[in-house]
Amino acid sequence: MEASTPNEEPVQIIYDFKCTSCGIDEKTHYKGTNPPFSRNIVLKYPSYVMKDPFSPPGKGEILVLGSDCTICGQTVCINKECSLFYKKNYCLDCAKNLIETFPVEIKNKLVQIKKK
């Protein structure tokens, strides 16, 4: 077995991220709550994360693209027309099906999204 040299970067797993709602399609560097390349960032729910391509290398800046719906498991981006976060992340279809279980403020947001 070969030992890696200090100058050698570890092999990175790349995840395919595609929002089932809007169709955005990107490659991400991590899926989970604690991206190893970020600085002290712990996410509240497992998310698809990529290194920020606009920040200098080694700064630990990240972009969170989205996550899987808590109910149906579909992958959705963080766009407000694709998903809703209230304690957990939901695709809009599941959120609309569960509308009666949310507080009034969240219900109002969902009704506004329905009108668009």
C-alpha positions as CSV (number, residue, x, y, z in Angstrom):
1,M,0.0,0.0,0.0
2,E,1.4,3.4,-1.0
3,A,1.5,6.2,1.6
4,S,0.3,9.6,0.4
5,T,2.8,12.4,0.3
6,P,2.3,15.7,2.2
7,N,1.9,17.6,-1.1
8,E,-0.7,15.2,-2.5
9,E,-4.3,16.3,-2.1
10,P,-6.8,13.7,-0.8
11,V,-9.2,12.2,-3.4
12,Q,-12.5,14.1,-3.2
13,I,-15.8,12.5,-3.7
14,I,-18.0,14.5,-6.0
15,Y,-21.8,14.4,-5.6
16,D,-24.2,15.1,-8.4
17,F,-26.9,17.6,-7.2
18,K,-30.0,18.1,-9.3
19,C,-33.1,19.9,-7.9
20,T,-36.2,17.9,-8.8
21,S,-38.2,21.1,-8.9
22,C,-36.2,23.7,-10.9
23,G,-33.7,21.4,-12.5
24,I,-30.5,23.2,-11.4
25,D,-27.7,20.7,-11.9
26,E,-24.3,21.0,-10.2
27,K,-21.4,19.0,-8.8
28,T,-21.0,19.3,-5.1
29,H,-18.0,18.4,-2.9
30,Y,-19.9,17.2,0.2
31,K,-23.2,16.0,1.6
32,G,-23.8,16.2,5.3
33,T,-23.7,18.6,8.2
34,N,-20.0,19.3,8.8
35,P,-18.1,20.1,5.6
36,P,-14.4,19.1,6.2
37,F,-13.2,22.0,4.1
38,S,-15.1,24.7,6.0
39,R,-14.1,26.6,9.2
40,N,-16.3,25.7,12.2
41,I,-19.5,25.4,10.2
42,V,-22.1,22.9,11.3
43,L,-25.3,22.8,9.3
44,K,-28.7,22.1,10.9
45,Y,-29.6,19.3,8.4
46,P,-27.6,17.2,5.9
47,S,-27.0,19.4,2.8
48,Y,-25.3,19.4,-0.5
49,V,-22.3,21.7,-0.2
50,M,-19.6,22.9,-2.6
51,K,-16.5,24.9,-2.0
52,D,-17.2,28.6,-2.9
53,P,-15.5,29.0,-6.4
54,F,-15.4,32.7,-5.9
55,S,-13.4,32.8,-2.6
56,P,-9.6,32.4,-2.4
57,P,-8.4,28.8,-1.9
58,G,-8.0,27.6,1.7
59,K,-10.5,30.2,3.1
60,G,-13.1,27.5,3.9
61,E,-16.0,29.4,2.3
62,I,-18.9,27.2,1.2
63,L,-22.1,27.4,-0.8
64,V,-25.1,25.3,0.3
65,L,-27.1,24.3,-2.7
66,G,-29.9,22.3,-1.1
67,S,-30.8,19.0,0.6
68,D,-33.2,16.0,0.4
69,C,-36.8,16.5,1.4
70,T,-37.5,15.2,4.9
71,I,-40.7,13.5,3.8
72,C,-40.2,12.1,0.2
73,G,-36.4,12.3,-0.1
74,Q,-36.4,14.2,-3.4
75,T,-33.4,16.5,-3.8
76,V,-34.4,20.2,-3.8
77,C,-32.4,23.4,-3.9
78,I,-32.7,26.2,-1.3
79,N,-34.7,28.5,-3.7
80,K,-37.9,29.5,-2.0
81,E,-39.9,28.3,-5.0
82,C,-38.4,24.8,-4.6
83,S,-38.2,24.1,-0.8
84,L,-39.3,25.3,2.6
85,F,-37.3,25.1,5.8
86,Y,-39.2,24.9,9.1
87,K,-37.2,22.8,11.6
88,K,-36.6,20.4,8.7
89,N,-36.3,20.8,4.9
90,Y,-39.3,20.0,2.7
91,C,-40.0,20.1,-1.0
92,L,-42.9,22.4,-1.7
93,D,-45.2,19.5,-2.7
94,C,-44.8,17.9,0.7
95,A,-45.0,21.2,2.5
96,K,-48.3,22.0,0.8
97,N,-49.6,18.6,1.7
98,L,-48.7,19.3,5.4
99,I,-49.8,22.9,5.4
100,E,-52.2,22.4,8.3
101,T,-49.4,21.2,10.6
102,F,-47.4,24.4,10.2
103,P,-47.7,27.7,12.2
104,V,-49.7,30.5,10.7
105,E,-46.7,32.4,9.5
106,I,-45.5,29.4,7.5
107,K,-49.0,28.7,6.2
108,N,-49.1,32.3,4.9
109,K,-45.8,31.9,3.1
110,L,-47.0,28.7,1.4
111,V,-50.3,30.3,0.3
112,Q,-48.2,33.2,-1.2
113,I,-46.0,30.7,-3.1
114,K,-49.1,28.9,-4.4
115,K,-50.4,32.1,-5.9
116,K,-47.2,32.6,-8.0
